[in-house]
Amino acid sequence: MKKFELMVLPYKEDGLEPVISRETIRYHHGKHLMAYVSNLNALLEGNPLGDLPLTEMVKQGKGGIANNAGQILNHEMYFEQFTTPREDNRPTGRIAEAINRDFGSFEVFKEEFQKMGATLFGSGWVWLSADKNGSLLITQEANATNPVQKELTPLLTFDVWEHAYYLDYQNRRPDHLSAMWRIIDWTVVERRLP
C-alpha cells in the first residue's frame, strides 16, 4: 500500500494575496487537506484499494475512502491551478479556443461558472470539465465528488466549501468566486485538456 503525502504548494503561502490570504492557505492546505491525507492513509491499511491510483480510488471507493480520496484529488487540482494574482487574467491558446467554442466567449463562461458556484446548495465544488468528445461543460459537485465519477476530464475547479473562503470573504461567496479569476494559471488548465 502506498502512503499519501500532503502536496507541496507551487507558490508561497502568501503568494495568492489578496485573493486568498496566507491564513486561509494555512488552514485550507495545512489543516483541511492534511486531515484528508491522514484519514485516507488510515482507511487504506489492509484495504486492496490502497494499491490503486488516486483517481481510481475516487471512482471505485465507497464511504470514507471515496470521500477522503475525492477531497485529496479535488484539493490537489485546486491548489495546483493557481498563480500570482494578475489583472485581466484570461485564457489563451487551446483552452481559450475551447471556451469560446462551447460558451461563446470567456465572459459568458465566467458568468455561468460563477452562477453555478454561487447557487450550489451547501458544500462542494464547481467544475469545468471535458466530456469524451472534448466538449466543455460546467458541473456542480456536492461534498467530495469529482467529475471523474461521471467519466469526465476535470480541468478547473473552485472550492465552495466555506473553509475555502470564509476567513477572507465571510458569507460573500459570489465575491470570492469573482476574485478567483485573477489567480488562475491557465497553462495548468490547458495541460489538463484531453
C-alpha positions as CSV (number, residue, x, y, z in Angstrom):
1,M,0.0,0.0,0.0
2,K,1.3,3.4,-0.9
3,K,1.2,6.3,1.6
4,F,-0.2,9.6,0.5
5,E,1.6,12.8,1.5
6,L,0.5,16.4,1.7
7,M,1.2,18.1,-1.6
8,V,3.8,20.8,-1.7
9,L,2.3,24.1,-2.9
10,P,3.8,25.6,-6.1
11,Y,3.8,29.1,-4.5
12,K,4.4,30.6,-1.1
13,E,1.6,30.7,1.5
14,D,1.1,34.4,0.8
15,G,1.6,34.1,-2.9
16,L,-2.1,34.4,-3.7
17,E,-2.9,37.5,-1.6
18,P,-5.1,39.5,-1.7
19,V,-7.4,36.9,-3.4
20,I,-6.7,34.1,-0.9
21,S,-4.9,35.1,2.3
22,R,-1.9,33.3,3.9
23,E,-4.2,32.5,6.9
24,T,-6.7,30.7,4.6
25,I,-3.9,28.8,2.8
26,R,-2.6,27.7,6.2
27,Y,-5.9,26.3,7.3
28,H,-7.2,25.1,4.0
29,H,-4.0,23.4,2.8
30,G,-2.1,22.7,6.1
31,K,-5.1,21.5,8.2
32,H,-8.1,20.5,6.0
33,L,-6.1,18.8,3.2
34,M,-3.7,17.3,5.7
35,A,-6.7,15.8,7.6
36,Y,-7.9,14.1,4.4
37,V,-4.4,12.7,3.7
38,S,-4.1,11.3,7.2
39,N,-7.7,9.9,7.2
40,L,-7.2,8.2,3.8
41,N,-3.9,6.6,4.9
42,A,-5.6,5.2,8.0
43,L,-8.5,3.9,6.0
44,L,-6.3,2.1,3.4
45,E,-4.5,0.0,5.9
46,G,-5.0,-3.6,4.7
47,N,-7.5,-2.4,2.0
48,P,-7.0,-3.7,-1.5
49,L,-7.9,-0.2,-2.9
50,G,-4.6,1.0,-1.4
51,D,-2.7,-0.1,-4.5
52,L,-4.9,1.9,-6.9
53,P,-4.1,5.3,-8.4
54,L,-5.9,8.1,-6.6
55,T,-8.4,8.7,-9.5
56,E,-9.4,5.0,-9.4
57,M,-9.9,5.2,-5.7
58,V,-12.3,8.1,-6.2
59,K,-14.2,6.1,-8.9
60,Q,-14.3,2.7,-7.0
61,G,-14.2,3.7,-3.4
62,K,-17.2,3.9,-1.1
63,G,-17.9,5.8,2.1
64,G,-14.8,7.2,3.9
65,I,-12.4,6.1,1.2
66,A,-14.4,7.8,-1.6
67,N,-14.8,10.9,0.5
68,N,-11.2,11.3,1.6
69,A,-9.7,10.3,-1.8
70,G,-12.1,12.6,-3.5
71,Q,-11.1,15.5,-1.3
72,I,-7.4,14.9,-1.9
73,L,-7.9,14.8,-5.7
74,N,-10.2,17.9,-5.6
75,H,-7.8,19.9,-3.4
76,E,-4.7,18.9,-5.3
77,M,-6.2,20.0,-8.6
78,Y,-7.5,23.2,-6.9
79,F,-4.2,24.2,-5.3
80,E,-2.2,23.3,-8.4
81,Q,-4.1,25.6,-10.7
82,F,-3.1,28.9,-9.0
83,T,-0.5,31.6,-9.7
84,T,0.4,35.1,-8.6
85,P,-2.6,37.5,-9.0
86,R,-2.9,39.3,-12.3
87,E,-5.2,41.9,-13.6
88,D,-7.3,40.9,-16.6
89,N,-6.1,37.3,-16.4
90,R,-7.5,35.5,-19.4
91,P,-7.0,32.1,-21.0
92,T,-5.1,31.8,-24.3
93,G,-4.3,29.0,-26.7
94,R,-6.3,25.8,-26.9
95,I,-8.2,26.4,-23.7
96,A,-9.4,29.8,-24.8
97,E,-10.5,28.3,-28.2
98,A,-12.4,25.6,-26.4
99,I,-14.1,28.0,-24.0
100,N,-15.1,30.3,-26.9
101,R,-16.4,27.4,-29.0
102,D,-18.5,25.9,-26.2
103,F,-19.7,29.0,-24.3
104,G,-19.5,31.8,-26.9
105,S,-17.0,33.9,-25.0
106,F,-14.8,33.9,-21.9
107,E,-17.2,36.5,-20.3
108,V,-20.2,34.2,-20.8
109,F,-18.3,31.2,-19.4
110,K,-17.2,33.2,-16.3
111,E,-20.7,34.4,-15.7
112,E,-22.1,30.8,-15.9
113,F,-19.3,29.3,-13.8
114,Q,-19.7,31.9,-11.1
115,K,-23.5,31.4,-11.1
116,M,-23.1,27.6,-10.7
117,G,-20.7,28.1,-7.9
118,A,-22.9,30.7,-6.1
119,T,-26.0,28.6,-6.4
120,L,-24.6,25.2,-5.2
121,F,-26.5,24.5,-2.1
122,G,-24.3,23.6,0.9
123,S,-20.7,22.5,0.4
124,G,-19.0,21.3,-2.8
125,W,-17.2,22.3,-5.9
126,V,-18.0,23.9,-9.3
127,W,-16.0,22.4,-12.2
128,L,-15.1,23.0,-15.8
129,S,-14.7,19.6,-17.4
130,A,-14.4,18.0,-20.9
131,D,-16.6,15.1,-22.0
132,K,-15.4,12.1,-24.1
133,N,-15.9,14.2,-27.2
134,G,-13.8,17.1,-25.9
135,S,-16.8,19.4,-25.3
136,L,-16.6,21.6,-22.2
137,L,-19.3,21.7,-19.6
138,I,-19.8,23.1,-16.1
139,T,-21.0,20.9,-13.3
140,Q,-21.8,21.3,-9.6
141,E,-20.4,18.5,-7.5
142,A,-21.5,18.2,-3.9
143,N,-19.2,17.4,-1.0
144,A,-16.3,15.3,-2.1
145,T,-17.5,14.2,-5.6
146,N,-15.4,14.8,-8.7
147,P,-16.2,14.8,-12.4
148,V,-14.1,11.7,-13.0
149,Q,-17.0,9.8,-11.4
150,K,-19.1,10.8,-14.4
151,E,-16.4,9.8,-16.9
152,L,-15.5,13.5,-17.4
153,T,-12.0,15.0,-17.5
154,P,-11.8,17.8,-14.8
155,L,-10.0,21.0,-16.0
156,L,-10.7,23.8,-13.5
157,T,-12.4,24.0,-10.1
158,F,-13.5,26.5,-7.5
159,D,-14.0,25.2,-4.0
160,V,-17.2,26.5,-2.5
161,W,-16.9,24.8,0.9
162,E,-16.9,27.7,3.4
163,H,-13.5,26.8,4.7
164,A,-12.1,27.9,1.3
165,Y,-13.2,31.5,1.6
166,Y,-14.8,32.3,5.0
167,L,-11.8,33.9,6.6
168,D,-11.4,36.2,3.7
169,Y,-14.9,36.8,2.4
170,Q,-17.2,35.7,5.3
171,N,-20.6,34.8,3.7
172,R,-19.9,36.6,0.4
173,R,-19.4,33.5,-1.8
174,P,-20.1,35.4,-5.0
175,D,-17.3,38.0,-4.2
176,H,-14.9,35.1,-3.6
177,L,-15.8,33.5,-6.9
178,S,-15.4,36.7,-8.8
179,A,-11.9,37.3,-7.4
180,M,-10.6,33.8,-8.2
181,W,-10.1,34.6,-11.9
182,R,-7.1,36.7,-11.0
183,I,-5.1,33.7,-9.8
184,I,-5.9,31.0,-12.3
185,D,-2.8,29.6,-14.1
186,W,-4.4,28.9,-17.5
187,T,-1.3,26.9,-18.6
188,V,-2.2,24.3,-15.9
189,V,-5.8,24.2,-17.0
190,E,-4.8,23.8,-20.7
191,R,-2.4,21.0,-19.8
192,R,-5.4,19.1,-18.4
193,L,-7.3,19.2,-21.7
194,P,-7.7,15.7,-23.3
